């Protein structure tokens, strides 16, 4: 699957008073669904977080910077984790892939109900001694509003976030995508008021995607009146960079006594990657080599 149709557009508007991101993410959300065999409501929840995460990842400057979004919650979903880099790669996993919940009052997948009350943590590893961690309580547990709240409270950046995942009847992903619009410091009041009116008029992201909206069209709908400046296209994809070498390093870090115990059991051990469900087998001989 080398043909990634998913891509993001990053742009500014209103003389750089506004910065904006929009993305189509159907393929990467479908890839996540296949890896984790998720129920529809968990596909929607994880898909929204992956979509938000891949846009937030590209807000970081450094090539090796990593962003992790972690939700811990009291609903049937229990939690979700998403990790993105600054180049458009994203991966994630749900704690309870097969959680099921009836549709909400609007007949839609009840992501808010599946998550319930909880905490969103945003962890930025920027290559410094300590990662930056921002935490907020979930507001609606629908994810887009929770990210909007996070930006306002933790980063003091007024933002509008829209995220959507639409499922086919066979539970594959039909549409996925979203946008993040942010106001830069010292934005004129008139621009803020006009933008608020525009964002309020946006119908659901999935409705727009169903009508054939591309990231460019999503941004045009919201920012067309503000003068969109140079836009940059970035391909995005679900990518897990796990390898036997990385897993070996992880095992090496658990300590000699634990490794010795595994060797004493004289059975091969299997390590599964949480992000892509690849299986890595280590024989007792390989573990002995590690100990050396």
N, C-alpha and C positions, 0 to 999 in steps of 0.2 A: 504494500500500500504506500507507494511513493508519491502518488498524486494527491497532495493536500489541497483541497479546495478552500479550506478555511484560511482567512486572512484578516488582518486588523488594519485599520486606517487610523493614523495619529495626525492630528492637525491643531492649528490655533485659529482663532477668529476674533473679530472686534479689536483689531490692532493688538493682538496677543494678550488681550484682557481675559480671554477664554482659552482653555486648552481642552481638547476633546479626543476621545478614543471610541471606536466602534468596531465590532468584530462579528464575523459569522463563525460558529463553532460546532456545527453539526457533526462533522467527521470526528473531531477530537472527543466530543461527548459520547458519540456512538462507540468509539474505541474504548473509552472508560467503561461503558455499559457491558461490552463484550468481556473485558478483562475481569470485571467483578461480578458479572451476572446479576446486575442489580434489578430490584423491583421498580415499577414505574415511578413511584414517589421518590425513591432514593436516587434513581437516574436524574430526575428533575432537580433534586436538591444538590447532588454532587455536580451536575451539569452547570447549574447557576454559579456555584462556587468556583468551578474550573474556569468559567467564562470571565467572572470578575477577577480571578487570580491572574489569568494570562494578560489581561489589560494592566493590572497593577504591577505585574512583573516588569513590563516595559517602561514603567515610570522610573525604574532604578537606572543608575548611570553605568556602574562597573560591569565588566564582562563576566566576572565570577560572582556577582551579587545574587543572593537567593532570597525569595520571599516565601514565607509559609503562612497560610491561613488555616487556623485550627478552630473548629467549633466543638465545644463540649456542651451537651444538652441533656435535658431530662425526658425528652420524648422518645418514641420507639427507635428513632435513628441513633440515639446515644452520642453520635459525633461524626465529624468529617474532617479530613486533612487534605489540603492542596498545597503543592509546592510549584513555584514558577521561577524561571530565570529571566534575565533582561533581554533575551533573544527570541521570545515567542514560544518557548517550550514550557509545557505544563504537565503535571501528573497529580493523581490524588487517589485516595481510598476512603471508603465508608467503613464505620465500625460494624454496622449491621446491614449488609448488602440486601437482604431479602425482607426487610421490614415492610409491612403492608398496612395501609390505612384507607378507610373509605374516602370518597371524594368530599370536598368541602361544600358549603351551601351553594356556591356558584357552579357546582359540578366539575370543578377543576381539581388537579392533584393537590393534596393538602400538605404542602411543604412545611408551612408554619406549624401545623398540628404534629407532623412527624418529628420536627425538631423540638418544639415546646420551649420552655424557658431555658436559657443557657448563656454561655460566654463566648464571644468571638475574640480570639487572639491573633494579632498580626505580628509576625516575627520577621525582621529584616536582618539578614546576615550580610553585612557590607564589608566583611574582611577586617573588621575592627576586633579588639579583644572580646568585647561583649556584643551580642546582637541587640538591636533595638526591639523592644516588645511593647506593643500598645494593646490594651484590653478594654472591651466595652461589653456591657450586658446586651444580649439580643433584644431588639425592640419589637419586631413583628415576627421574627424567625423566618421571614420570606426571603432573606439574604440581601436583596437589592437595597431595601430600606436600612438594613443593618450595616451595610458597607457605607451608605450615605451618612449614617449616624457616626460611624467610626471616623470618617474623614473630618466631620465637623468637630468632634470632641477631641480626638487624639492628634490630628494634624492641623486643626483649625483651617481647613480648606472647605469652603462651601461647595458642595457637589450635588449632582443629580445622577443616580445610578439606575439603569434599567436592565434587567436580565430576564431571559425567557428560554424555556425548553418545552417543546411540543412533541408529544409521542404519537406514533402510528398505532393502529389497532393491534398490530402484532408485537407491540411494546418495543420496537426499535425507535430510534430518534428521528423525528421528522424535521424539526427545526431547532436550532439553538443559536443564541447570539446575545448581544447586549451593547450598551454604551455607558461611558462615564464622561460627564461634562463637569469641568471644574472652573471656578472663578479664581483668577490670580489676585494677589493683593492690590489694593487701590483701584479695583474695577469701579467704573462710574455707576452711580445709583440708577441712571436711566437704563444702562445695559443690564443690570441685575434684574430690574423690574420686568423688562421686555423678555429676558431669558426665562424668568419664572413663569410668565404667561405661556411661552412657547412649550416649555417642558410639561406644563399642566395639560396641554392639548394632545400630547403624544398618546396614541392608543397603545395597547400592549405590544411589546417587542415582537412576540410571536405572530401577532396579527400582521404586523408590517413585513416580517420575514415571509409569511405565507403569501403576501401580495407580491413577493419577488424582490423585496428591499435588499440591497447590498449594504455594506458598511457605509459607502459613500452616500447612498440614498438616506440611510438613517440619520447621518450627520446633516445632510442637506435639509431634511425635514425640520430639524431643530435649529440649525445655525445658519440656514440659507440667507436670512435677513441681516446677518451680522458681518458678512464678508469673510468667507472661509479663505484662509491663507494656505500656503504650500502644504499639501498633504503627503504623508509618507505611508507606503504600503509595507506591511510586515507579514510574512507567512507565519501561521501559528499551527502547532501540532501537539498531540499527546506524545510525550517522549519520556521514557524511563531509561536512564543510563546505567542500569545495574549490570554487573559483570561478576564472573567468578572471583576476579581479583578483588573487587570491592567487598564482596561477601566474605572473602578470606580475611581482609583487613578487619571487618566487623567482628568475626569470630576471634581473631587474635586479640582484640581489645577486651574480651570478657574475663581474661585472667587465667593463669596457668592451672590453678586447681580445678576450675570448671572444665577446661580442655582435657585435663588428665582423667577426669571422671568419664567424659565421653569416650576416651580411648579405652578405659577399663571396661566399659560396656561392650566393647569389641563389635559394635554394630555401626554401619554407615549412618551418618546423620543427614537429614534433609532440611535445607533452609529455603523458605519461600519468600520471594520479594512481595512486600505489601502492595506495591504500586502496579505491578504487571503480572503477578502470580507466576513468575518463572520459578522453576524448582532447581536448586543446586544441591548436588549430592557430594558429601565428603566421606571418604573411606577412613578407617582407623589409621591407615598408613599416611594419608595426607595430613591427618591431625597430628601424627607424631612428627612429621616434617615441620609443621607449624610450631610445635613446642621448641624445636631446636632453634 
